Amino acid sequence: MNEREKMVNGEVYMPFCEDLEQDRFRAKELCMKYNALKPQQVEEKRELLESLLGNAGNNSVIEPNFFCDYGYNIEFDGFVYINHNSVFLDCAKIKIGSDTFIGPNCGFYTAIHPINAKERVEGKEWAKPITIGKQVWIGGGVTILPGVEIGDRAVIGAGSVVTKNIPADTVAVGNPCRVIKNIDQY
């Protein structure tokens, strides 16, 4: 199994191998091009997102500046709106459900580094996926850590650090992020 396959499968991998470095260079070049486009260059933005992301969804919008590690591990299931200055460290899948809105300055981090310094210096890492449900609202400045799942229609308050799963139809806030109330749906 090569390092890319290990990474996608959640196994320990070496991120500084040539294949993964080339994948990151490609993603960063596409992000630079995307971020440099003018607001009215809608079609060009769409084309770049389709070539960068695993699934760009339906007419999704990512406001610049947008940064990711690989791109091919990011999948939108329908329309997704992401405000300015988002960072997606997509060593594992990051799946976002339809009609989800994400505020500015949000980070989605799938990579995990060893606590043991010797292993960390050797370059070992692994990753866990992030899954965001449908019709979710994530406030500005939110950080979502590896392995987190956020249920449908949840609301994550601005500035939260999401370290654990958040159930559907809840409002959650804080560091660490905790559910503070349920949302009554129609």
Beta strands, then each sheet from edge to edge (+ up, - down):
strand 1: 61-62
strand 2: 66-68
strand 3: 74-77
strand 4: 80-82
strand 5: 86-89
strand 6: 94-97
strand 7: 100-102
strand 8: 107-109
strand 9: 111-112
strand 10: 126-127
strand 11: 130-132
strand 12: 137-138
strand 13: 143-144
strand 14: 149-150
strand 15: 155-156
strand 16: 161-162
strand 17: 170-173
strand 18: 178-182
sheet 1: 1+ 4+ 7+ 12+ 15+ 17+ 18-
sheet 2: 2+ 5+ 8+ 13+ 16+
sheet 3: 3+ 6+ 11+ 14+
sheet 4: 9+ 10-
end
